[in-house]
Amino acid sequence: MNKIVYGLLLLIIGGLCKTWAAPSVPAFQERVIESAVLGEKRNILIYLPAGYQDSQERYPVLYLTDGDIQGPHTAGTVDYLAKFEQMPPMIVVGITNPRETRERDLTLTPTGKQNPNQPENADRFLGFLEKEAIPFVKQQYRTLDYQVLSGTSHGGQFAINALVKRPGLFQGVIAISPSLYWNDEQLFGLAEPALKEQRLQGRLFVSIANEEPTMTAPYQRFVDLLTRTPSPKLVVSSQTFGSETHNTTVLQGQYAGLKHIFADWPIPEGEPKTLADLQQKFASRSTLLNTDIMIPEDKANGYAGWLQYLNRQDDALALLKWNRTNYPHSLTAHTALIKAYLHFNLPDNAKAALKEALNTLSELTPDEKAQLEALFI
């Protein structure tokens, strides 16, 4: 396909797609939780998806540690990937871990010092997340029951510990340069039986940068453990960012991690999609997030335009008729179908579609009515 045709196809889809709409900056809020679990106040930083305030939609949630440091760029990555339909829009919740409590919050209590009746360190902070932060977010914001946890360094250790200790609490876990050396690699002793017994579930992304052997050696042993003990319930991906350091790897790690968590979300590029193709993709998205997600009007019109350009009459008309049925009060949906009938030299169908548009769109302005009738001139 030459560049001119390819460019035309991009315009056909892009011209009607929300992806190419004017940018909208996600809203930011800072909240405080008076934590009974921690016995102290804890700030949480909330990044709402673009358009959150103007809709009634519910969203999956990404929780991340060190939220004051990692929150802004992660929210930007989520917004970027969502705009290009590589993942769904998400609420990003950054939990702050102040320097004076960070190690206590995120690292495991040494074996032998753990008290199951009084959790410490990472287990206590996980209790705060599970029993206070998550319920707070669910109560205050429109959320779906789909949650991802991301952490870096000690936060990565915390994220893997959460995967092991609370299977199913998070559907996706991202652990970037996790400090797996901690307490003589204590996390291995917890993760290995959980993996062998196939107790872990969801999707896991782990990564490492160009770092000291103290970090890289236990990381590689953990990746080897994941490889030796595969589970159909846990989908794992690992990546090494050889040109990054421990401090610079997070941006790429979040990007790659989110792409792995939502690997089945994107609509494959490079070929037109029929109504059946789109229904299948949006059914899988609905299953993933456990909510009904309908094909957007602009998406259906965009792909129908591509099919029309390729003279695939039956496929184009099927998609446009579906669009009109599901968005009956959209002037755009009616107009696109009328134009398609005329394009395929079906004037009687076009006149019938015009009649239906005039009957359905009861609040048409005189100018809009004239625009519809002018299609036949």
Secondary structure by P-SEA (a helix, b strand, c coil): ccaaaaaaaaaaaaaaccccccbbbbbbbbbbbbcccccbbbbbbbbbccccccccbbbbbbbbcccccccaaaaaaaaaaaaaccccccbbbbbbbcccccccccccccccccccccccaaaaaaaaaaccaaaaaaaccccccbbbbbbccaaaaaaaaaaaaccccccbbbbcccccccccaaaaaaaaaaaaacccccbbbbbccccccccaaaaaaaaaaaaacccccbbbbbbbccccccccaaaaaaaaaaaaaaccccccccccccaaaaaaaaaaaaaaacccccccaaaaaaaaaaaaaacaaaaaaaaaaaaaaaacccaaaaaaaaaaaaaacaaaaaaaaaaaaaaaaccccaaaaaaaaaccc
